[in-house]
């Protein structure tokens, strides 16, 4: 089985920049202009942000993290965090689409796929969008425990699975999925494989219509008798758990923490504008002249910078191969998720009726921030994992 490698929606695809720093500069330019402008309409309709993703493709941003020998721009965990933060400031849903793609690309990079090199070149060129499909209905947010199982067949394997809320479900070219190994005696005896949303045996359900991250095209995916060739295995049977936790999860934690920080920075920026530009008619004074609102802004800014500092420490540990990296990444994500909810809530209080009336996009940023609490691993899971790590207990 091979992937088509096509660029959907007839989008123009340009060669990526060869320097990760150039990509970050381009992301800032796009975010401050085009992406920020397009975000409200996508949120309003709940439709996949095709135009925004097209700009991301054309700019070569999908190639960040792909090794340069495959045409990518390379990039460090810190540069990935900066990219996600930049995109999420403009559009929270777009930021999540990017995180899932990047994590899936890292899974592909560390895989035994027969067409791995071709896929990496397609990702680097912007012609391939991927995503993750790990969580299942049977185990909900415990994404590391698949209920589905690969069964041997004449040509490889088949699988039946119900994957929950897969980002970019109708628009991705591939997804990294999990299942128990054949004859597994435990859900942790698993493997990862690459599948195509539009292949035979795949049914994509209705897109998510919910409170926040409304345009990330999250939808359930059903696999029924889906054929998995031996060349589509991402890792050897029995090593899926280690692949998820060792290869995918660290990048996912970096990305989702940076996503929350991006939402924080968006809220701080919007409140700065609102307080500086809004005046009282009776005396011409500005909202910025009120010390209580300046105090709220100060707390928002301090909390945002604290979350950023913790993520920076975690990223430095990850880049340096420090043994504390896993614990710090878990802490960084937990703190950033809760910081985003706190900061955006304060932003709504500063914005008053204007914020609730959608005259400024603060309420969208607030809604997007809430998704972090329930996205696997949830904040409850994060607290438990951090506590176990501190006590020297096995995490899983």
C-alpha positions as CSV (number, residue, x, y, z in Angstrom):
1,X,0.0,0.0,0.0
2,X,1.3,3.4,-0.9
3,X,0.2,6.9,-0.3
4,X,-0.9,9.2,-3.1
5,X,1.2,12.1,-2.0
6,X,-1.1,14.6,-3.7
7,X,-1.6,18.1,-2.5
8,X,-5.4,18.4,-1.8
9,X,-7.6,21.4,-2.7
10,X,-5.4,22.2,-5.7
11,X,-3.1,24.2,-3.6
12,X,0.1,25.6,-5.0
13,X,3.1,24.0,-3.3
14,X,6.4,25.8,-3.1
15,X,9.8,24.4,-2.1
16,X,10.5,25.0,1.6
17,X,13.1,27.3,3.0
18,X,16.3,25.5,4.0
19,X,16.7,27.4,7.2
20,X,14.3,26.9,10.1
21,X,14.9,30.6,11.1
22,X,13.5,31.7,7.8
23,X,10.4,29.6,8.3
24,X,9.9,31.2,11.7
25,X,10.2,34.7,10.2
26,X,7.6,33.7,7.5
27,X,5.3,32.4,10.2
28,X,5.4,35.7,12.0
29,X,4.6,37.6,8.8
30,X,1.7,35.2,8.0
31,X,0.4,35.2,11.5
32,X,0.3,39.0,11.9
33,X,-1.5,39.5,8.6
34,X,-3.2,36.7,6.7
35,X,-3.8,34.0,9.3
36,X,-5.1,36.3,12.0
37,X,-7.5,37.8,9.4
38,X,-8.9,34.4,8.3
39,X,-9.3,32.9,11.7
40,X,-12.7,34.4,12.8
41,X,-14.6,33.1,9.7
42,X,-13.2,29.6,10.1
43,X,-14.2,29.6,13.7
44,X,-17.7,30.9,12.9
45,X,-18.4,28.2,10.3
46,X,-16.5,25.4,12.0
47,X,-15.0,24.5,8.6
48,X,-11.4,23.4,8.0
49,X,-9.2,26.5,7.4
50,X,-8.3,25.4,3.9
51,X,-7.0,28.8,2.9
52,X,-4.8,29.2,6.0
53,X,-3.4,25.7,5.6
54,X,-2.7,26.5,2.0
55,X,-0.6,29.5,3.1
56,X,1.2,27.3,5.6
57,X,1.9,24.8,2.8
58,X,3.1,27.3,0.3
59,X,5.4,28.9,2.8
60,X,7.1,25.5,3.5
61,X,6.1,25.5,7.1
62,X,5.1,21.9,7.0
63,X,8.7,21.0,6.4
64,X,9.9,22.3,9.8
65,X,11.5,19.4,11.7
66,X,12.0,17.3,8.6
67,X,15.8,16.5,8.2
68,X,17.5,18.6,5.6
69,X,18.6,15.5,3.6
70,X,14.9,15.0,2.7
71,X,14.4,18.7,1.7
72,X,13.2,19.9,5.1
73,X,14.4,22.8,7.2
74,X,15.4,20.7,10.2
75,X,14.7,22.5,13.4
76,X,15.0,22.1,17.2
77,X,12.3,21.5,19.8
78,X,12.7,25.2,20.7
79,X,12.1,26.3,17.1
80,X,9.0,24.0,16.9
81,X,7.7,25.6,20.1
82,X,8.2,29.0,18.6
83,X,6.4,28.0,15.4
84,X,3.4,26.6,17.3
85,X,3.2,29.7,19.5
86,X,3.3,32.0,16.5
87,X,0.6,30.1,14.6
88,X,-1.6,29.7,17.7
89,X,-1.5,33.4,18.4
90,X,-3.2,33.9,15.1
91,X,-5.5,30.9,15.0
92,X,-5.8,28.2,17.8
93,X,-7.3,25.6,15.5
94,X,-4.6,26.1,12.9
95,X,-2.0,25.7,15.7
96,X,-3.5,22.4,16.7
97,X,-3.6,21.1,13.1
98,X,0.1,22.0,12.9
99,X,1.0,20.2,16.1
100,X,-0.7,17.0,15.0
101,X,1.0,17.1,11.6
102,X,4.4,17.7,13.1
103,X,4.1,14.9,15.7
104,X,2.9,12.5,13.0
105,X,5.9,13.6,10.8
106,X,8.2,12.8,13.7
107,X,6.6,9.4,14.0
108,X,7.2,8.8,10.3
109,X,10.8,10.0,10.6
110,X,11.5,7.5,13.3
111,X,9.7,4.7,11.6
112,X,10.5,1.5,9.6
113,X,8.0,2.4,6.9
114,X,8.9,1.0,3.5
115,X,8.2,4.4,1.9
116,X,9.5,6.6,4.7
117,X,12.0,8.6,2.7
118,X,9.4,9.4,0.0
119,X,6.9,10.5,2.7
120,X,9.4,12.8,4.3
121,X,10.2,14.4,1.0
122,X,6.5,15.0,0.4
123,X,6.1,16.5,3.9
124,X,9.1,18.7,3.3
125,X,7.6,20.0,0.0
126,X,4.3,20.8,1.6
127,X,2.4,18.2,-0.4
128,X,1.6,15.9,2.5
129,X,-0.4,16.7,5.6
130,X,-0.5,14.0,8.3
131,X,-2.1,13.7,11.8
132,X,-2.4,11.3,14.8
133,X,-5.1,8.8,15.4
134,X,-4.4,7.1,18.8
135,X,-7.3,7.6,21.1
136,X,-10.1,5.1,20.9
137,X,-13.7,5.1,22.1
138,X,-13.0,2.1,24.3
139,X,-10.3,3.7,26.3
140,X,-11.1,7.4,25.7
141,X,-8.3,9.8,26.7
142,X,-5.9,6.9,27.6
143,X,-4.4,7.0,24.1
144,X,-1.6,4.6,25.0
145,X,-4.1,1.7,25.5
146,X,-5.6,0.7,22.1
147,X,-8.6,-1.7,22.1
148,X,-8.2,-2.5,18.4
149,X,-6.0,-5.4,17.3
150,X,-4.2,-6.2,14.1
151,X,-5.1,-9.6,12.7
152,X,-2.9,-11.5,10.3
153,X,-4.1,-11.8,6.7
154,X,-2.7,-13.2,3.5
155,X,-1.2,-9.9,2.5
156,X,-0.3,-8.5,5.9
157,X,-2.9,-7.5,8.5
158,X,-6.4,-6.2,8.9
159,X,-7.8,-4.1,11.7
160,X,-11.1,-2.9,13.1
161,X,-10.9,0.3,15.2
162,X,-12.9,3.3,16.3
163,X,-10.6,6.2,16.6
164,X,-11.9,9.3,18.5
165,X,-11.7,12.9,17.3
166,X,-8.9,12.8,14.8
167,X,-7.7,16.3,13.9
168,X,-7.8,17.1,10.1
169,X,-9.8,13.9,9.7
170,X,-11.3,14.8,6.3
171,X,-8.3,16.7,5.0
172,X,-5.2,14.7,6.0
173,X,-3.3,12.6,3.5
174,X,-2.3,10.1,6.2
175,X,-2.7,9.3,9.9
176,X,-0.5,7.6,12.4
177,X,-2.7,5.0,14.1
178,X,-2.2,2.5,16.9
179,X,-3.5,-1.1,17.6
180,X,-2.6,-4.0,19.7
181,X,-0.1,-6.4,18.2
182,X,-1.4,-9.7,16.8
183,X,-1.9,-12.2,19.7
184,X,-1.2,-9.4,22.2
185,X,-1.8,-10.2,25.9
186,X,-2.1,-6.5,26.9
187,X,-3.1,-3.2,25.3
188,X,0.4,-2.0,26.0
189,X,1.7,-4.7,23.6
190,X,0.9,-2.5,20.6
191,X,2.3,-1.2,17.3
192,X,1.8,1.9,15.2
193,X,0.9,1.9,11.5
194,X,0.2,4.5,8.8
195,X,-3.2,4.6,7.1
196,X,-5.1,6.8,4.6
197,X,-8.4,8.5,5.5
198,X,-9.7,8.0,2.0
199,X,-8.8,4.3,1.5
200,X,-11.2,1.3,1.4
201,X,-12.4,0.3,4.9
202,X,-12.1,3.9,6.3
203,X,-15.2,5.9,7.3
204,X,-14.7,9.5,8.6
205,X,-17.6,10.8,10.7
206,X,-19.1,14.2,11.1
207,X,-16.7,17.0,12.1
208,X,-16.7,18.2,15.7
209,X,-19.1,21.0,16.4
210,X,-18.2,22.2,19.8
211,X,-17.1,25.0,22.1
212,X,-13.5,25.6,21.0
213,X,-10.9,24.8,18.3
214,X,-13.9,24.6,16.1
215,X,-12.1,24.5,12.7
216,X,-9.5,21.8,13.3
217,X,-11.7,19.2,11.5
218,X,-11.7,16.8,14.5
219,X,-13.9,13.8,13.6
220,X,-14.1,10.1,14.6
221,X,-12.6,7.6,12.1
222,X,-13.9,4.0,11.8
223,X,-11.6,1.3,10.4
224,X,-13.5,-1.8,9.3
225,X,-11.5,-4.6,7.8
226,X,-8.8,-2.1,6.9
227,X,-5.8,-3.7,5.2
228,X,-2.4,-2.9,6.7
229,X,0.6,-4.0,4.6
230,X,3.8,-5.0,6.3
231,X,5.4,-1.9,4.7
232,X,2.9,0.3,6.5
233,X,4.1,-0.6,10.0
234,X,5.7,2.3,11.7
235,X,7.4,0.1,14.3
236,X,7.8,-3.5,15.1
237,X,4.9,-5.4,16.9
238,X,5.1,-4.9,20.6
239,X,7.0,-1.6,20.4
240,X,4.1,0.8,19.8
241,X,3.9,1.9,23.4
242,X,7.6,2.8,23.4
243,X,7.3,4.6,20.1
244,X,4.4,6.7,21.3
245,X,6.0,7.7,24.5
246,X,9.6,8.0,23.3
247,X,9.1,9.5,19.8
248,X,5.7,11.1,19.6
249,X,4.8,12.3,23.1
250,X,7.7,14.6,23.8
251,X,7.0,16.6,20.6
252,X,3.3,16.6,21.4
253,X,3.9,17.9,24.9
254,X,6.1,20.7,23.5
255,X,3.6,21.6,20.9
256,X,0.5,21.7,23.1
257,X,2.3,23.7,25.8
258,X,3.4,26.2,23.2
259,X,-0.2,26.2,21.8
260,X,-1.5,27.3,25.2
261,X,1.2,30.0,25.5
262,X,0.3,31.3,22.1
263,X,-3.3,31.7,23.2
264,X,-2.0,33.5,26.3
265,X,0.0,35.9,24.2
266,X,-2.9,36.6,21.9
267,X,-5.1,37.5,24.9
268,X,-2.4,39.8,26.4
269,X,-2.0,41.6,23.1
270,X,-5.8,42.0,22.6
271,X,-6.2,43.4,26.1
272,X,-3.3,45.8,25.6
273,X,-5.1,47.1,22.5
274,X,-8.5,47.3,24.2
275,X,-7.2,49.1,27.3
276,X,-5.1,51.5,25.2
277,X,-7.8,52.4,22.6
278,X,-11.1,52.4,24.6
279,X,-12.1,55.7,26.3
280,X,-14.9,57.0,28.6
281,X,-17.1,59.5,26.8
282,X,-17.7,61.7,29.9
283,X,-14.1,62.6,30.6
284,X,-12.0,61.2,27.7
285,X,-9.9,58.9,30.1
286,X,-8.9,55.5,28.8
287,X,-9.5,52.1,30.3
288,X,-5.7,52.0,30.6
289,X,-6.0,54.7,33.3
290,X,-7.8,52.3,35.7
291,X,-5.3,50.6,38.1
292,X,-7.4,47.5,38.6
293,X,-7.4,46.8,34.8
294,X,-3.7,47.4,34.7
295,X,-3.3,45.0,37.5
296,X,-5.2,42.3,35.6
297,X,-3.0,42.9,32.6
298,X,0.1,42.6,34.8
299,X,-1.1,39.2,36.2
300,X,-1.9,38.0,32.6
301,X,1.6,39.0,31.4
302,X,3.4,37.5,34.4
303,X,1.5,34.2,34.1
304,X,2.2,34.0,30.4
305,X,5.9,34.6,30.9
306,X,6.1,32.0,33.7
307,X,4.5,29.4,31.4
308,X,7.0,30.3,28.7
309,X,10.0,30.1,31.1
310,X,9.0,26.6,32.3
311,X,8.5,25.4,28.7
312,X,11.9,26.9,27.8
313,X,13.5,25.0,30.6
314,X,11.8,21.8,29.5
315,X,12.9,22.3,25.9
316,X,16.5,22.9,27.0
317,X,16.4,19.6,28.9
318,X,15.0,17.8,25.9
319,X,17.6,19.3,23.5
320,X,20.3,18.4,26.0
321,X,19.2,14.8,26.6
322,X,18.7,15.6,30.3
323,X,17.0,12.8,32.3
324,X,14.6,15.5,33.8
325,X,13.1,16.3,30.4
326,X,10.0,14.1,30.6
327,X,9.0,15.4,34.0
328,X,9.6,19.0,32.9
329,X,7.6,18.6,29.7
330,X,4.7,17.2,31.7
331,X,4.9,20.1,34.1
332,X,5.2,22.6,31.3
333,X,2.1,21.3,29.6
334,X,0.0,21.2,32.8
335,X,1.1,24.8,33.8
336,X,0.6,26.2,30.3
337,X,-2.9,24.7,29.9
338,X,-4.1,26.1,33.2
339,X,-2.3,29.4,32.5
340,X,-4.2,29.8,29.2
341,X,-7.6,29.3,31.0
342,X,-6.6,31.8,33.7
343,X,-5.2,34.4,31.4
344,X,-8.0,34.3,28.9
345,X,-10.6,34.5,31.7
346,X,-8.9,37.6,33.0
347,X,-8.9,39.0,29.5
348,X,-12.7,38.6,29.3
349,X,-13.1,40.5,32.5
350,X,-10.9,43.3,31.1
351,X,-12.8,43.3,27.8
352,X,-16.2,43.5,29.4
353,X,-19.2,43.5,27.1
354,X,-17.0,44.1,24.0
355,X,-15.3,40.7,24.7
356,X,-18.5,38.8,25.1
357,X,-20.1,40.4,22.0
358,X,-17.3,39.2,19.7
359,X,-16.3,42.7,18.7
360,X,-12.8,41.5,19.7
361,X,-11.8,37.9,19.4
362,X,-11.1,37.4,23.1
363,X,-14.1,35.0,23.5
364,X,-12.7,32.7,20.7
365,X,-9.3,32.6,22.4
366,X,-11.0,31.8,25.7
367,X,-13.0,28.9,24.1
368,X,-9.9,27.6,22.4
369,X,-8.0,27.6,25.7
370,X,-10.5,25.2,27.4
371,X,-9.7,22.4,25.0
372,X,-6.3,21.8,26.6
373,X,-7.8,20.5,29.8
374,X,-9.6,17.6,28.1
375,X,-7.1,16.8,25.4
376,X,-5.2,13.6,26.2
377,X,-3.3,13.4,28.3
378,X,-5.8,15.5,30.3
379,X,-4.9,17.7,33.1
380,X,-6.0,15.0,35.5
381,X,-3.7,12.5,33.8
382,X,-0.9,15.1,33.9
383,X,-1.2,15.7,37.6
384,X,-1.2,11.9,38.3
385,X,1.9,11.3,36.0
386,X,3.8,14.2,37.6
387,X,3.0,12.9,41.1
388,X,4.1,9.4,40.2
389,X,7.3,10.8,38.7
390,X,8.1,12.8,41.8
391,X,7.5,9.7,44.0
392,X,9.7,7.5,41.8
393,X,6.7,5.3,40.7
394,X,6.2,3.8,37.2
395,X,4.2,6.3,35.1
396,X,2.2,3.6,33.3
